[in-house]
Amino acid sequence: MEEEEIELRSEEVQEIIGKAPNWTIRWGITVILGIVTMMILLSYFIKYPDQIPGSGVLTAENPPLKVFAPSGGELINITDKKFVKKGDIIAEIRNPLSKEGYLFIDSVSKVIRIKIEADSILQIDLKHLNNNVNLGLNSTNFNVLVEKISELQRIENDPFYSKQISFYKKQIQNYRSIGGINQKEYSSFKKVLDLDEAKFQKNKQLFEKGAMAEIEYIEAEKSYLNQKSDLEQIRKSMVQSKITTLNLEKELAEIEFQRNEKRIKLYQNIEEELDKIHENLIAWKQNYVITAQIDGEVFFTEKKRENEFVQDKEELLIITPKTQNYIVKAQLSANGLGKIEEGQKVRVSIANYPTHEFGELIGEIKDVSAVSKEGLYEVWVSVPEDLTTNYKKEIAYTPNMQVGITVVTEDLRLIDRIFGQFRKLINRE
């Protein structure tokens, strides 16, 4: 014991006990603890999500419309519009009917139909139907149309029919007036005859009683019979007047019937020619005209020049809707597919748009196919309507843009990963 006490109080021991530890020993534990704490904090803020990569194409939800050449020939009148509306003519295949001819005959046909419906075809000025534009296959039908309209106007304005109809109407009116006069005369004469008949009957009674001389009776009877004959003549004139009136009315009806029959026939001919022209215009548009079926932006598959020859059914251009929702159709391997759910965040990088410069589109899973195709599953990802990236840069859309996708199945942090590994080790034990 004495030796131990001596050793503890020796100079060497006192030197060690009395000397203060250096900075490293005094603060080392604190520094290490601080570093560990900082690393833990950093691991909390550093994101290390669980993600699945894939690839696909960016396309419009309403797919772009492909437009093909309706027939083979030289391409002419190519539009310089970037945006078109439904019905706009984009280009034509060279043919006998020019665009100006189509517009002329189409507008004229519509005006004629409107005039027919309004029963004002006589107001059509035939001078305006003469045009030097090439009407192609419609020339014959159009000439027949103009001829029939001209004939119809001639019938409507022909003074022969008008004069003839006016003459018959006046004759009918005159005979009806005569018939009215005869009727009045007959009525008056009938009253007089009735009085004479009564007088004659009295004279007859007087004669039979011997109170009247025979000569006087014969004169009274003769006068009565003459008046009765005159009344019969008036009645005959009335009947003849009615017969003449009926004959005139019949002839007038025949003239008007013939005229109306010609008018109806001409109207039918005009309608038939308009229908033929309409059918020809439809066939012309189908065979030679390239029109926009939807509103949208035009993208030619290849640069086309005027008078360049194209093949029948050759793909010429694509029309993408002007306002559109976009979607990514992508393929993923089966590995990790069970983690994918609707609504999960997806980062979309676009080919030809460097990510470090333009950023990525941020979308979400919209749907997942239940069946694989060649070992790959298809997913649909919705993206911002304006195609703006997380760097606030707008992507110019072109059909079928190649993209890469990264599906974030779990938005984890680094600390989650670290503790996740510990959990795995514990669970294994």
Secondary structure, DSSP 8 states (H G I E B T S, - for coil): -HHHHHHHTSHHHHHHHHS---HHHHHHHHHHHHHHHHHHHHHHHSB--EEEEEEEEEEESS--EEEE-SSSEEEES----SEE-TT-EEEEE--SS-HHHHHHHHHHHHHHHHHHHTT-GGG--GGGG---S--GGGHHHHHHHHHHHHHHHHHHH-HHHHHHHHHHHHHHHHHHHHHHHHHHHHHHHHHHHHHHHHHHHHHHHHHHHT-S-HHHHHHHHHHHHHHHHHHHHHHHHHHHHHHHHHHHHHHHHHHHHHHHHHHHHHHHHHHHHHHHHHHHHHHHHHHHEEE-SSSEEEEESS---TTEEE-TT-EEEEEEESS--EEEEEEEESTTGGG--TT-EEEEEETTS-HHHH--EEEEEEEE-SS-BTTEEEEEEE--TT-B-TTS-B----TTEEEEEEEEEE--BHHHHHHHHHHHHHHH-
